[in-house]
Amino acid sequence: MASGGSKQVASILLILNLVLYFIVTVIASWAVNHGIQRSRETASVLSIPARIFPIYFPFGNMATGFFIIFSLLAGVVGCATSLSGLLNIFKWNISDLYAASMSSIISWAFTMLAMGFACKEIQLGWTDSNLRTLETITIIVSATQLICTSVIHVGVSEVGRV
């Protein structure tokens, strides 16, 4: 009976994370596209070290580039983890739960890296409203991914005892 509750909670959290990671991917993709389109005209007047990088973000602050790239990575890895985690949770056997737990930990690590850059960007100040939305959702998804990882690990321990 307890494993059924863990299975339901894990499924709900994985669906929630899938939606949140999709939003992170969409906003970060927009920011990368916007940076690529505007980088040629904006970076042409910069000094040599700043002109070397292929993408210059004309909005935000000095942490914006790192934050957007790592948010995009975390979003893509998180979407893949959530989808494969849902498939593994539906099977609910020990080997599939181990796979779901390890991919969940990897996704959480990428998300924590992006969250660290989000916190640094907040500390440096002045960001666009789209970037503030991306920062907020990244911080929220890092917490929900941690809870989801914990629930999957509880499911592993419950299935392993039986």
Rosetta constraint file for C-alpha pairs under 8 A:
AtomPair CA 1 CA 5 HARMONIC 6.82 0.50
AtomPair CA 2 CA 6 HARMONIC 6.49 0.50
AtomPair CA 2 CA 158 HARMONIC 7.94 0.50
AtomPair CA 3 CA 7 HARMONIC 6.05 0.50
AtomPair CA 3 CA 155 HARMONIC 6.29 0.50
AtomPair CA 3 CA 158 HARMONIC 6.28 0.50
AtomPair CA 3 CA 159 HARMONIC 7.26 0.50
AtomPair CA 4 CA 8 HARMONIC 6.25 0.50
AtomPair CA 5 CA 9 HARMONIC 6.17 0.50
AtomPair CA 6 CA 10 HARMONIC 5.93 0.50
AtomPair CA 6 CA 151 HARMONIC 6.39 0.50
AtomPair CA 6 CA 152 HARMONIC 7.52 0.50
AtomPair CA 6 CA 154 HARMONIC 7.29 0.50
AtomPair CA 6 CA 155 HARMONIC 5.91 0.50
AtomPair CA 7 CA 11 HARMONIC 6.09 0.50
AtomPair CA 7 CA 89 HARMONIC 6.64 0.50
AtomPair CA 7 CA 90 HARMONIC 7.90 0.50
AtomPair CA 7 CA 92 HARMONIC 7.67 0.50
AtomPair CA 7 CA 155 HARMONIC 7.09 0.50
AtomPair CA 8 CA 12 HARMONIC 6.21 0.50
AtomPair CA 9 CA 13 HARMONIC 6.14 0.50
AtomPair CA 9 CA 151 HARMONIC 7.32 0.50
AtomPair CA 10 CA 14 HARMONIC 6.00 0.50
AtomPair CA 10 CA 89 HARMONIC 7.46 0.50
AtomPair CA 10 CA 148 HARMONIC 6.02 0.50
AtomPair CA 10 CA 151 HARMONIC 5.97 0.50
AtomPair CA 10 CA 152 HARMONIC 6.31 0.50
AtomPair CA 11 CA 15 HARMONIC 6.22 0.50
AtomPair CA 11 CA 86 HARMONIC 6.30 0.50
AtomPair CA 11 CA 89 HARMONIC 6.95 0.50
AtomPair CA 12 CA 16 HARMONIC 6.19 0.50
AtomPair CA 13 CA 17 HARMONIC 5.99 0.50
AtomPair CA 13 CA 144 HARMONIC 7.08 0.50
AtomPair CA 13 CA 145 HARMONIC 7.89 0.50
AtomPair CA 13 CA 147 HARMONIC 7.99 0.50
AtomPair CA 13 CA 148 HARMONIC 5.77 0.50
AtomPair CA 14 CA 18 HARMONIC 6.01 0.50
AtomPair CA 14 CA 82 HARMONIC 5.32 0.50
AtomPair CA 14 CA 83 HARMONIC 7.77 0.50
AtomPair CA 14 CA 85 HARMONIC 7.04 0.50
AtomPair CA 14 CA 86 HARMONIC 6.48 0.50
AtomPair CA 14 CA 148 HARMONIC 6.86 0.50
AtomPair CA 15 CA 19 HARMONIC 6.40 0.50
AtomPair CA 15 CA 82 HARMONIC 7.07 0.50
AtomPair CA 15 CA 86 HARMONIC 7.78 0.50
AtomPair CA 16 CA 20 HARMONIC 6.26 0.50
AtomPair CA 17 CA 21 HARMONIC 5.82 0.50
AtomPair CA 17 CA 78 HARMONIC 7.53 0.50
AtomPair CA 17 CA 79 HARMONIC 7.70 0.50
AtomPair CA 17 CA 82 HARMONIC 6.62 0.50
AtomPair CA 17 CA 141 HARMONIC 6.57 0.50
AtomPair CA 17 CA 144 HARMONIC 6.89 0.50
AtomPair CA 17 CA 145 HARMONIC 6.78 0.50
AtomPair CA 18 CA 22 HARMONIC 6.05 0.50
AtomPair CA 18 CA 78 HARMONIC 7.07 0.50
AtomPair CA 18 CA 79 HARMONIC 5.34 0.50
AtomPair CA 18 CA 82 HARMONIC 5.44 0.50
AtomPair CA 18 CA 83 HARMONIC 7.15 0.50
AtomPair CA 19 CA 23 HARMONIC 6.36 0.50
AtomPair CA 20 CA 24 HARMONIC 6.26 0.50
AtomPair CA 20 CA 137 HARMONIC 6.97 0.50
AtomPair CA 20 CA 141 HARMONIC 6.40 0.50
AtomPair CA 21 CA 25 HARMONIC 6.08 0.50
AtomPair CA 21 CA 74 HARMONIC 7.69 0.50
AtomPair CA 21 CA 75 HARMONIC 4.71 0.50
AtomPair CA 21 CA 76 HARMONIC 7.27 0.50
AtomPair CA 21 CA 78 HARMONIC 5.79 0.50
AtomPair CA 21 CA 79 HARMONIC 5.68 0.50
AtomPair CA 21 CA 141 HARMONIC 7.28 0.50
AtomPair CA 22 CA 26 HARMONIC 6.18 0.50
AtomPair CA 22 CA 75 HARMONIC 6.42 0.50
AtomPair CA 22 CA 76 HARMONIC 7.75 0.50
AtomPair CA 22 CA 79 HARMONIC 6.41 0.50
AtomPair CA 23 CA 27 HARMONIC 6.21 0.50
AtomPair CA 24 CA 28 HARMONIC 5.97 0.50
AtomPair CA 24 CA 71 HARMONIC 6.78 0.50
AtomPair CA 24 CA 72 HARMONIC 6.99 0.50
AtomPair CA 24 CA 75 HARMONIC 5.51 0.50
AtomPair CA 24 CA 134 HARMONIC 6.22 0.50
AtomPair CA 24 CA 137 HARMONIC 6.88 0.50
AtomPair CA 24 CA 138 HARMONIC 6.93 0.50
AtomPair CA 25 CA 29 HARMONIC 5.85 0.50
AtomPair CA 25 CA 71 HARMONIC 7.24 0.50
AtomPair CA 25 CA 72 HARMONIC 5.34 0.50
AtomPair CA 25 CA 75 HARMONIC 4.74 0.50
AtomPair CA 25 CA 76 HARMONIC 6.29 0.50
AtomPair CA 26 CA 30 HARMONIC 6.19 0.50
AtomPair CA 27 CA 31 HARMONIC 6.27 0.50
AtomPair CA 27 CA 130 HARMONIC 7.34 0.50
AtomPair CA 27 CA 134 HARMONIC 6.59 0.50
AtomPair CA 28 CA 32 HARMONIC 6.20 0.50
AtomPair CA 28 CA 68 HARMONIC 5.55 0.50
AtomPair CA 28 CA 69 HARMONIC 7.37 0.50
AtomPair CA 28 CA 71 HARMONIC 6.32 0.50
AtomPair CA 28 CA 72 HARMONIC 5.27 0.50
AtomPair CA 28 CA 134 HARMONIC 7.40 0.50
AtomPair CA 29 CA 33 HARMONIC 6.09 0.50
AtomPair CA 29 CA 72 HARMONIC 6.61 0.50
AtomPair CA 30 CA 34 HARMONIC 6.01 0.50
AtomPair CA 31 CA 35 HARMONIC 6.01 0.50
AtomPair CA 31 CA 68 HARMONIC 7.03 0.50
AtomPair CA 32 CA 36 HARMONIC 6.12 0.50
AtomPair CA 32 CA 55 HARMONIC 7.84 0.50
AtomPair CA 32 CA 57 HARMONIC 7.99 0.50
AtomPair CA 32 CA 68 HARMONIC 7.11 0.50
AtomPair CA 32 CA 69 HARMONIC 7.63 0.50
AtomPair CA 33 CA 37 HARMONIC 6.19 0.50
AtomPair CA 34 CA 38 HARMONIC 6.16 0.50
AtomPair CA 34 CA 57 HARMONIC 7.86 0.50
AtomPair CA 35 CA 39 HARMONIC 5.62 0.50
AtomPair CA 35 CA 55 HARMONIC 6.02 0.50
AtomPair CA 35 CA 56 HARMONIC 5.86 0.50
AtomPair CA 35 CA 57 HARMONIC 4.74 0.50
AtomPair CA 35 CA 58 HARMONIC 6.69 0.50
AtomPair CA 36 CA 40 HARMONIC 7.53 0.50
AtomPair CA 36 CA 54 HARMONIC 7.84 0.50
AtomPair CA 36 CA 55 HARMONIC 5.52 0.50
AtomPair CA 36 CA 56 HARMONIC 7.13 0.50
AtomPair CA 36 CA 57 HARMONIC 7.84 0.50
AtomPair CA 38 CA 42 HARMONIC 6.15 0.50
AtomPair CA 38 CA 56 HARMONIC 7.74 0.50
AtomPair CA 38 CA 57 HARMONIC 7.68 0.50
AtomPair CA 38 CA 58 HARMONIC 7.11 0.50
AtomPair CA 39 CA 43 HARMONIC 5.41 0.50
AtomPair CA 39 CA 44 HARMONIC 7.96 0.50
AtomPair CA 39 CA 54 HARMONIC 7.72 0.50
AtomPair CA 39 CA 55 HARMONIC 5.88 0.50
AtomPair CA 39 CA 56 HARMONIC 4.96 0.50
AtomPair CA 39 CA 57 HARMONIC 6.70 0.50
AtomPair CA 39 CA 58 HARMONIC 7.17 0.50
AtomPair CA 40 CA 44 HARMONIC 6.09 0.50
AtomPair CA 41 CA 45 HARMONIC 7.83 0.50
AtomPair CA 42 CA 46 HARMONIC 7.56 0.50
AtomPair CA 42 CA 56 HARMONIC 7.62 0.50
AtomPair CA 42 CA 58 HARMONIC 6.82 0.50
AtomPair CA 43 CA 50 HARMONIC 7.15 0.50
AtomPair CA 43 CA 51 HARMONIC 5.70 0.50
AtomPair CA 43 CA 56 HARMONIC 6.43 0.50
AtomPair CA 44 CA 51 HARMONIC 6.89 0.50
AtomPair CA 46 CA 50 HARMONIC 6.14 0.50
AtomPair CA 46 CA 51 HARMONIC 6.13 0.50
AtomPair CA 47 CA 51 HARMONIC 6.37 0.50
AtomPair CA 48 CA 52 HARMONIC 6.51 0.50
AtomPair CA 49 CA 53 HARMONIC 7.78 0.50
AtomPair CA 50 CA 56 HARMONIC 7.75 0.50
AtomPair CA 51 CA 56 HARMONIC 7.98 0.50
AtomPair CA 56 CA 65 HARMONIC 7.42 0.50
AtomPair CA 57 CA 64 HARMONIC 7.12 0.50
AtomPair CA 57 CA 65 HARMONIC 6.32 0.50
AtomPair CA 59 CA 64 HARMONIC 7.79 0.50
AtomPair CA 59 CA 127 HARMONIC 7.18 0.50
AtomPair CA 59 CA 128 HARMONIC 6.91 0.50
AtomPair CA 60 CA 64 HARMONIC 5.67 0.50
AtomPair CA 60 CA 126 HARMONIC 6.34 0.50
AtomPair CA 60 CA 127 HARMONIC 4.50 0.50
AtomPair CA 60 CA 128 HARMONIC 6.14 0.50
AtomPair CA 60 CA 131 HARMONIC 7.56 0.50
AtomPair CA 61 CA 121 HARMONIC 6.94 0.50
AtomPair CA 61 CA 124 HARMONIC 7.04 0.50
AtomPair CA 61 CA 125 HARMONIC 7.36 0.50
AtomPair CA 61 CA 126 HARMONIC 6.92 0.50
AtomPair CA 61 CA 127 HARMONIC 6.83 0.50
AtomPair CA 62 CA 121 HARMONIC 7.74 0.50
AtomPair CA 63 CA 67 HARMONIC 6.08 0.50
AtomPair CA 63 CA 117 HARMONIC 6.63 0.50
AtomPair CA 63 CA 120 HARMONIC 6.74 0.50
AtomPair CA 63 CA 121 HARMONIC 5.37 0.50
AtomPair CA 63 CA 124 HARMONIC 7.90 0.50
AtomPair CA 64 CA 68 HARMONIC 5.99 0.50
AtomPair CA 64 CA 121 HARMONIC 6.56 0.50
AtomPair CA 65 CA 69 HARMONIC 6.24 0.50
AtomPair CA 66 CA 70 HARMONIC 6.08 0.50
AtomPair CA 66 CA 117 HARMONIC 6.86 0.50
AtomPair CA 67 CA 71 HARMONIC 5.87 0.50
AtomPair CA 67 CA 114 HARMONIC 5.83 0.50
AtomPair CA 67 CA 117 HARMONIC 5.03 0.50
AtomPair CA 67 CA 118 HARMONIC 6.01 0.50
AtomPair CA 67 CA 121 HARMONIC 7.63 0.50
AtomPair CA 68 CA 72 HARMONIC 6.08 0.50
AtomPair CA 68 CA 114 HARMONIC 8.00 0.50
AtomPair CA 69 CA 73 HARMONIC 6.34 0.50
AtomPair CA 70 CA 74 HARMONIC 5.98 0.50
AtomPair CA 70 CA 110 HARMONIC 7.34 0.50
AtomPair CA 70 CA 113 HARMONIC 7.07 0.50
AtomPair CA 70 CA 114 HARMONIC 5.13 0.50
AtomPair CA 71 CA 75 HARMONIC 5.91 0.50
AtomPair CA 71 CA 111 HARMONIC 7.21 0.50
AtomPair CA 71 CA 114 HARMONIC 5.20 0.50
AtomPair CA 71 CA 138 HARMONIC 7.42 0.50
AtomPair CA 72 CA 76 HARMONIC 6.23 0.50
AtomPair CA 73 CA 77 HARMONIC 6.09 0.50
AtomPair CA 73 CA 110 HARMONIC 7.27 0.50
AtomPair CA 74 CA 78 HARMONIC 5.69 0.50
AtomPair CA 74 CA 107 HARMONIC 6.61 0.50
AtomPair CA 74 CA 110 HARMONIC 5.05 0.50
AtomPair CA 74 CA 111 HARMONIC 5.19 0.50
AtomPair CA 74 CA 114 HARMONIC 6.90 0.50
AtomPair CA 75 CA 79 HARMONIC 6.07 0.50
AtomPair CA 75 CA 111 HARMONIC 7.86 0.50
AtomPair CA 76 CA 80 HARMONIC 6.33 0.50
AtomPair CA 77 CA 81 HARMONIC 6.01 0.50
AtomPair CA 77 CA 107 HARMONIC 5.97 0.50
AtomPair CA 77 CA 110 HARMONIC 7.84 0.50
AtomPair CA 78 CA 82 HARMONIC 5.96 0.50
AtomPair CA 78 CA 107 HARMONIC 5.33 0.50
AtomPair CA 78 CA 108 HARMONIC 7.92 0.50
AtomPair CA 78 CA 111 HARMONIC 7.94 0.50
AtomPair CA 79 CA 83 HARMONIC 6.19 0.50
AtomPair CA 80 CA 84 HARMONIC 6.12 0.50
AtomPair CA 81 CA 85 HARMONIC 5.66 0.50
AtomPair CA 81 CA 100 HARMONIC 7.60 0.50
AtomPair CA 81 CA 103 HARMONIC 5.87 0.50
AtomPair CA 81 CA 104 HARMONIC 6.26 0.50
AtomPair CA 81 CA 107 HARMONIC 6.65 0.50
AtomPair CA 82 CA 86 HARMONIC 6.06 0.50
AtomPair CA 82 CA 104 HARMONIC 7.86 0.50
AtomPair CA 83 CA 87 HARMONIC 6.54 0.50
AtomPair CA 84 CA 88 HARMONIC 6.17 0.50
AtomPair CA 84 CA 100 HARMONIC 7.18 0.50
AtomPair CA 85 CA 89 HARMONIC 5.91 0.50
AtomPair CA 85 CA 99 HARMONIC 7.97 0.50
AtomPair CA 85 CA 100 HARMONIC 4.93 0.50
AtomPair CA 85 CA 103 HARMONIC 7.78 0.50
AtomPair CA 85 CA 104 HARMONIC 7.65 0.50
AtomPair CA 86 CA 90 HARMONIC 6.21 0.50
AtomPair CA 87 CA 91 HARMONIC 6.73 0.50
AtomPair CA 88 CA 92 HARMONIC 6.41 0.50
AtomPair CA 88 CA 96 HARMONIC 5.00 0.50
AtomPair CA 88 CA 97 HARMONIC 6.16 0.50
AtomPair CA 88 CA 99 HARMONIC 7.47 0.50
AtomPair CA 88 CA 100 HARMONIC 6.12 0.50
AtomPair CA 89 CA 96 HARMONIC 7.22 0.50
AtomPair CA 89 CA 97 HARMONIC 6.54 0.50
AtomPair CA 89 CA 100 HARMONIC 7.43 0.50
AtomPair CA 91 CA 96 HARMONIC 6.97 0.50
AtomPair CA 92 CA 96 HARMONIC 6.63 0.50
AtomPair CA 92 CA 97 HARMONIC 6.40 0.50
AtomPair CA 93 CA 97 HARMONIC 6.13 0.50
AtomPair CA 93 CA 159 HARMONIC 6.92 0.50
AtomPair CA 94 CA 98 HARMONIC 6.17 0.50
AtomPair CA 94 CA 156 HARMONIC 6.31 0.50
AtomPair CA 94 CA 159 HARMONIC 6.19 0.50
AtomPair CA 94 CA 160 HARMONIC 6.48 0.50
AtomPair CA 95 CA 99 HARMONIC 6.43 0.50
AtomPair CA 96 CA 100 HARMONIC 6.19 0.50
AtomPair CA 97 CA 101 HARMONIC 6.00 0.50
AtomPair CA 97 CA 152 HARMONIC 6.97 0.50
AtomPair CA 97 CA 153 HARMONIC 7.99 0.50
AtomPair CA 97 CA 155 HARMONIC 7.39 0.50
AtomPair CA 97 CA 156 HARMONIC 5.89 0.50
AtomPair CA 98 CA 102 HARMONIC 6.22 0.50
AtomPair CA 98 CA 156 HARMONIC 6.83 0.50
AtomPair CA 99 CA 103 HARMONIC 6.22 0.50
AtomPair CA 100 CA 104 HARMONIC 5.94 0.50
AtomPair CA 100 CA 152 HARMONIC 7.30 0.50
AtomPair CA 101 CA 105 HARMONIC 6.24 0.50
AtomPair CA 101 CA 149 HARMONIC 6.25 0.50
AtomPair CA 101 CA 152 HARMONIC 5.89 0.50
AtomPair CA 101 CA 153 HARMONIC 6.28 0.50
AtomPair CA 102 CA 106 HARMONIC 6.36 0.50
AtomPair CA 103 CA 107 HARMONIC 6.12 0.50
AtomPair CA 104 CA 108 HARMONIC 6.06 0.50
AtomPair CA 104 CA 145 HARMONIC 7.41 0.50
AtomPair CA 104 CA 148 HARMONIC 7.76 0.50
AtomPair CA 104 CA 149 HARMONIC 5.66 0.50
AtomPair CA 105 CA 109 HARMONIC 6.18 0.50
AtomPair CA 105 CA 149 HARMONIC 6.51 0.50
AtomPair CA 106 CA 110 HARMONIC 6.46 0.50
AtomPair CA 107 CA 111 HARMONIC 6.17 0.50
AtomPair CA 107 CA 145 HARMONIC 7.84 0.50
AtomPair CA 108 CA 112 HARMONIC 6.02 0.50
AtomPair CA 108 CA 142 HARMONIC 6.54 0.50
AtomPair CA 108 CA 145 HARMONIC 5.88 0.50
AtomPair CA 108 CA 146 HARMONIC 6.52 0.50
AtomPair CA 108 CA 149 HARMONIC 7.90 0.50
AtomPair CA 109 CA 113 HARMONIC 6.30 0.50
AtomPair CA 110 CA 114 HARMONIC 6.35 0.50
AtomPair CA 111 CA 115 HARMONIC 5.99 0.50
AtomPair CA 111 CA 138 HARMONIC 7.11 0.50
AtomPair CA 111 CA 141 HARMONIC 7.57 0.50
AtomPair CA 111 CA 142 HARMONIC 5.66 0.50
AtomPair CA 112 CA 116 HARMONIC 6.09 0.50
AtomPair CA 112 CA 142 HARMONIC 6.14 0.50
AtomPair CA 113 CA 117 HARMONIC 6.61 0.50
AtomPair CA 114 CA 118 HARMONIC 6.18 0.50
AtomPair CA 114 CA 138 HARMONIC 7.14 0.50
AtomPair CA 115 CA 119 HARMONIC 6.16 0.50
AtomPair CA 115 CA 135 HARMONIC 7.40 0.50
AtomPair CA 115 CA 138 HARMONIC 5.89 0.50
AtomPair CA 115 CA 139 HARMONIC 5.68 0.50
AtomPair CA 115 CA 142 HARMONIC 7.07 0.50
AtomPair CA 116 CA 120 HARMONIC 6.29 0.50
AtomPair CA 117 CA 121 HARMONIC 6.04 0.50
AtomPair CA 118 CA 122 HARMONIC 6.18 0.50
AtomPair CA 118 CA 135 HARMONIC 5.29 0.50
AtomPair CA 118 CA 138 HARMONIC 7.49 0.50
AtomPair CA 118 CA 139 HARMONIC 7.69 0.50
AtomPair CA 119 CA 123 HARMONIC 6.14 0.50
AtomPair CA 119 CA 135 HARMONIC 7.76 0.50
AtomPair CA 120 CA 124 HARMONIC 6.21 0.50
AtomPair CA 121 CA 125 HARMONIC 6.34 0.50
AtomPair CA 121 CA 127 HARMONIC 7.81 0.50
AtomPair CA 122 CA 126 HARMONIC 7.68 0.50
AtomPair CA 122 CA 127 HARMONIC 7.78 0.50
AtomPair CA 127 CA 131 HARMONIC 6.09 0.50
AtomPair CA 127 CA 132 HARMONIC 6.48 0.50
AtomPair CA 128 CA 132 HARMONIC 6.29 0.50
AtomPair CA 129 CA 133 HARMONIC 6.24 0.50
AtomPair CA 130 CA 134 HARMONIC 6.27 0.50
AtomPair CA 131 CA 135 HARMONIC 6.03 0.50
AtomPair CA 132 CA 136 HARMONIC 6.11 0.50
AtomPair CA 133 CA 137 HARMONIC 6.15 0.50
AtomPair CA 134 CA 138 HARMONIC 5.97 0.50
AtomPair CA 135 CA 139 HARMONIC 6.27 0.50
AtomPair CA 136 CA 140 HARMONIC 6.24 0.50
AtomPair CA 137 CA 141 HARMONIC 5.96 0.50
AtomPair CA 138 CA 142 HARMONIC 6.16 0.50
AtomPair CA 139 CA 143 HARMONIC 6.71 0.50
AtomPair CA 140 CA 144 HARMONIC 6.40 0.50
AtomPair CA 141 CA 145 HARMONIC 5.80 0.50
AtomPair CA 142 CA 146 HARMONIC 6.24 0.50
AtomPair CA 143 CA 147 HARMONIC 6.38 0.50
AtomPair CA 144 CA 148 HARMONIC 6.04 0.50
AtomPair CA 145 CA 149 HARMONIC 6.01 0.50
AtomPair CA 146 CA 150 HARMONIC 6.22 0.50
AtomPair CA 147 CA 151 HARMONIC 6.21 0.50
AtomPair CA 148 CA 152 HARMONIC 6.20 0.50
AtomPair CA 149 CA 153 HARMONIC 6.24 0.50
AtomPair CA 150 CA 154 HARMONIC 6.24 0.50
AtomPair CA 151 CA 155 HARMONIC 6.25 0.50
AtomPair CA 152 CA 156 HARMONIC 6.25 0.50
AtomPair CA 153 CA 157 HARMONIC 6.33 0.50
AtomPair CA 154 CA 158 HARMONIC 6.17 0.50
AtomPair CA 155 CA 159 HARMONIC 6.05 0.50
AtomPair CA 156 CA 160 HARMONIC 5.87 0.50
AtomPair CA 157 CA 161 HARMONIC 6.26 0.50
AtomPair CA 158 CA 162 HARMONIC 6.83 0.50
